Amino acid sequence: MYDETLQHALSMSILTIGECANRLSDEFKDRHSHIEWLQIVAVRNIAAHGYWQLDMRQIWQAIEEDIPVLNEFVREMLGK
């Protein structure tokens, strides 16, 4: 269904997004609580520590549904 290169690329992207979210201050996350920060970090933790547990269908669903919302938020924060 998904080739190995794509799976690795998607997993690394999830790791990066989750790591960035994990480094945000609690104050920032509280001010922007409409974003699912805990869920983002939790998925990062699974990708980092339990790669065999990743379900690529769930990852793809997050990419299609959740990442666009996060992308829009980041663009707004950056004024773009």
C-alpha positions as CSV (number, residue, x, y, z in Angstrom):
1,M,0.0,0.0,0.0
2,Y,2.7,2.5,1.0
3,D,6.3,2.1,-0.1
4,E,9.0,2.1,2.5
5,T,10.5,5.4,1.5
6,L,7.2,7.2,1.8
7,Q,6.6,5.6,5.2
8,H,10.0,6.8,6.5
9,A,9.4,10.3,5.1
10,L,6.0,10.5,6.7
11,S,7.3,9.2,10.0
12,M,10.1,11.7,10.1
13,S,7.7,14.5,9.3
14,I,5.5,13.4,12.2
15,L,8.6,13.2,14.5
16,T,9.6,16.7,13.5
17,I,6.2,18.2,14.0
18,G,5.8,16.4,17.4
19,E,9.2,17.5,18.6
20,C,8.5,21.1,17.7
21,A,5.1,21.0,19.5
22,N,6.7,19.4,22.5
23,R,9.2,22.3,22.8
24,L,6.4,25.0,22.9
25,S,5.8,26.6,26.3
26,D,2.7,25.5,28.2
27,E,1.6,29.1,28.2
28,F,1.6,29.1,24.4
29,K,-0.2,25.8,24.2
30,D,-2.8,27.0,26.7
31,R,-3.4,30.2,24.6
32,H,-3.9,28.1,21.5
33,S,-5.8,25.2,23.1
34,H,-7.8,24.5,19.9
35,I,-4.8,22.7,18.6
36,E,-4.5,19.1,19.9
37,W,-1.0,19.5,21.3
38,L,-1.1,16.4,23.5
39,Q,-2.2,14.3,20.6
40,I,0.5,15.7,18.4
41,V,3.2,14.9,21.0
42,A,1.7,11.4,21.7
43,V,1.9,10.5,18.0
44,R,5.5,11.7,17.9
45,N,6.3,9.5,20.9
46,I,4.8,6.5,19.2
47,A,6.8,7.3,16.0
48,A,10.0,7.7,18.0
49,H,9.7,4.9,20.5
50,G,7.3,2.4,19.0
51,Y,7.7,2.6,15.2
52,W,6.2,-0.9,14.8
53,Q,3.0,0.4,16.3
54,L,2.5,3.1,13.6
55,D,-0.6,2.5,11.5
56,M,0.0,4.1,8.2
57,R,-3.7,4.5,7.6
58,Q,-3.9,6.6,10.8
59,I,-0.8,8.6,9.8
60,W,-2.3,9.3,6.4
61,Q,-5.6,10.3,8.0
62,A,-3.7,12.8,10.2
63,I,-1.9,14.1,7.2
64,E,-5.1,14.7,5.3
65,E,-7.2,16.0,8.2
66,D,-5.1,17.3,11.0
67,I,-1.9,18.6,9.3
68,P,-3.8,21.2,7.2
69,V,-5.4,22.7,10.3
70,L,-2.0,22.9,12.0
71,N,-0.4,24.3,8.8
72,E,-3.1,27.0,8.7
73,F,-2.5,27.9,12.3
74,V,1.3,28.1,11.7
75,R,0.8,30.3,8.7
76,E,-1.5,32.6,10.7
77,M,1.1,32.8,13.5
78,L,3.8,33.7,11.0
79,G,1.5,36.3,9.3
80,K,1.5,34.5,5.9
